[in-house]
C-alpha cells in the first residue's frame, strides 16, 4: 500500500476549501438517509462537498474518480440527568419560548454526541486523522483548511432548519426608549377593566401614551375584541399598547401597532408607573398571546380522537412502516407522502427502479427531482430506517413502548419540492390538499417520457349546462385529480339546539361542556355534489342573452385511485374563515356507478358555439348584436364568428385592486370584474366565491373570440430570447411560440402554461420539414384527449389524512393507512397499530378501485 503522504500528494489538486456560497452536505447522504449518526457514518466529498453513506461512497468514487472524503462519525453520549439530583447544581432552566435554539427556548441536541473526523482516501480507504503526518507545508495546509472549512461550514440541512417562529422571538420596540406619555392625570386601577367604547371585559389593552383602555383586535374566528384599540392608534398614531391582565413582575404582552408585531419594552415598569400601575404587585388574570395562539389551534376533543391519545397503541416497524421526522410544521408533507407511496404506481416508478435512477442521476443528485423522490420512497418502504428511537431519558426499563422511530428526515426532498414556491418553501403549516396537487404537478412536469404515476388519480369530469329558456345543452370535459365534497350543514342529523348549546358553553370556557359535532350523512354530501347547480347569470348563445341554466357534474371516467376532499374549510356570513367541526359517516366501500356521465342524448340539441358579446365599458358602445338587435347595414353589429375580436375591455381598476387586497389572484380578480360587467365589488366577490374551485380560476383572462391572452394576437411576434429559453428545455419551437402567445410574452407564465397544457402540446403536428402552415393544418388530426384510465366505479377506502386545528395554516396532520387489513396510524415518527381509526373526522380520503 502506498505511503499516506504520497497518496495525499496525488489527490491534492482535487481537495477544495469551502467558499461562501458552497453547499456543504455534511448531515445527510445525497442518495440515502444515512447520516453521521448512522452505523457507517457519512463521507463528504472534499471536492463537491456532497455527502454519501457507506453504501454509496464507493459508487461515487467509481463514477467520478474522486478519492478524498472527509469521514464524519457521531456517537450519542449518555444523557445526564437534567435535575442533577444530589450534585448540588440547580436544575436546568425550563424553556419559556417555543423558539428552537435561542436563549430561553428549546435547545437542539446540545453537546450530546462524540464526533470522530478523519480523511479517507479511496479505494483502499487509507485514513488520515486531524493530526496530519509530517508532510510538506503546502499539503498539510490545504488538507487542514479543507477539513476545518467543512466542519465549520453551516450544512445545507442546518440552514433549512432555521425557522421563523411568528410571535416567539420579540425584539425591542423602536418606540420604547423615547415613548411620549401624556400628563393627563389618568390612573388605571389594578383590576376591573372595561373597554371605554363597548364595555367589553376581555382582551383589554391600555395605550401607553395616553392611558386609553380599549378592546383588542377581532380574531379570524370572530372572537376577541371589537378593534377599538386599533382604531384609536389609527386616529392618534400612539404606537404601543400593553395587554391588561398579562402584567406580572416578569413582564407583559406589549404590541406595537406601528411595527405591527409583539415587541419588548425595556422601560415597561416606568411606562406603567406613569399611569399608577405597580408592575411588581400585579398578577396575571388573562392568557398571553402565545397561550391564546396555542389554545385557538386546539379544538376540544379533536386532537385526542384523531391521534388516538386515549389508548395504548402497539408500535409497528418493518418495510412500509417507517416514520418521518417533523422538520417544523412538515406534518402535511409527511402524511401525503406516506399515502402516495402505498400506491403501486409510485412504488414501481421510483422504488423498484432506484438502482437505475441512482446510476443515471446527474452530477448533483440533491437537485434532481427523480432521485430525491426515489430516495424518499425507498426510505419509507425498505424498512432500513424503521427502528425504534433511543429513549432520550431513561435506560431500557420503560414499561410501555413509545412507538417513536429513528425514521427519516426528508430535508432534501422538502427543500427541492418547495423551491421557488411562496408557501412550501417556508416552515409554515400548509394545506395537505394543496401540497398534494403541487406534488402531482411536479411529477407531471418530470414525467414527460416514461410511466406517469399520477395517472392513477387522473380522471375526466363532464359538465353539462342546460339553458332553461331554449332547453339546449352544452357539454365540456376537464381533467381533475380530486373530488371536493361539500358539507351540507343543514342536513345534520342531531338537533341544532344541541349543537348551539354545546358551542355556547365552549365559548364561555365551561370545562364540562360536552364535545358535540354535527353528524352529517355521507349520502347528503354526495347528493350535494351531484345535484344540479342553478346558474342565474348564464349567457345563452341560443337566445343571445343572459338567462337561467342548470349545471350537472358527472364522471366521464373513473380513476384507479380516487381522492375525496371534505370541504371543511369555508367562510362565514361575515367572510371570516372557519373550519366546520363535523363528523361524517364515510363508508369503507363506495359505488359511484350512478354518477357516470352519459354524454349527449338522442334528440338533444346543443348550444351554438358563439361567444358572448363584448363587455360594455365607458369607452366601448355596443350598438347591436347580430341576431338580436340592429340591421344588416349597421357596422357596429358584433359576431365573434364574423368580425374582428374586440379590443381589451376597460376594467374597473379600483374593484380589481380591492379584490387583490382581499388575497385573491390578480387574474382571478380581472376575470371576476370582466364577467360581472364592471357592476361593482359585491357582484365580483360573489362571482369569485362561486368560481373559486374552477380549474381555470386564476388563469389569464382570455377575451371571447380570441385564442390568446389579453393583449396578444395569433400573429403577434414573440421574444426570440424567451423562445430560445423554452426550446432549450426540450420543447419545439412551435410549442414555445404557442405558449408565449397565450401568455402575453411573459416567460414565467409561458413556462407554467406549457406544463399545464402538456397533453395538447404533445399532440401538435410539428411541421418543420417544409410543409406550409395550411398543409399542416389540414393534415392535423383532432388531438386525442388526455391519458386517463377508466374502469368500474366501485372503490374501497385504504387511507385518510386528518387535520387538527382551526385552520389549514395551523394545527397538525396525521394519516391512517390500511396495511394487510390492519389500520396503521402514521403520526410523524410514531407508527402504531390503530385501535379506533377516526374515519368520520378525516380531511382527505383515498379509495382504490375494486374489481367487480
Helices and strands as residue ranges (DSSP letters): H 4-11, G 12-14, E 42-45, E 51-53, H 57-64, E 68-76, E 113-121, E 126-128, H 137-152, H 156-161, E 171-172, E 204-207, E 213-215, H 228-236, E 240-243, E 254-256, E 261-264, H 268-273, G 279-281, H 289-296, H 302-306, E 314-315, H 331-340, H 344-346, I 347-351, H 354-359, G 365-367, H 369-381, H 411-418, H 432-445, G 453-456, E 459-467, E 473-480, E 483-485, G 489-491, H 496-507, E 518-520, H 522-530, E 533-540, E 545-555, E 561-566, E 569-571, E 577-579, E 582-584, E 589-591, G 593-595, E 624-625, E 637-638, H 653-661, H 666-675, H 681-691, H 720-727, H 733-742, H 747-756, H 758-762, H 773-779, E 794-804, E 812-819, E 822-827, E 830-833, G 839-841, E 842-849
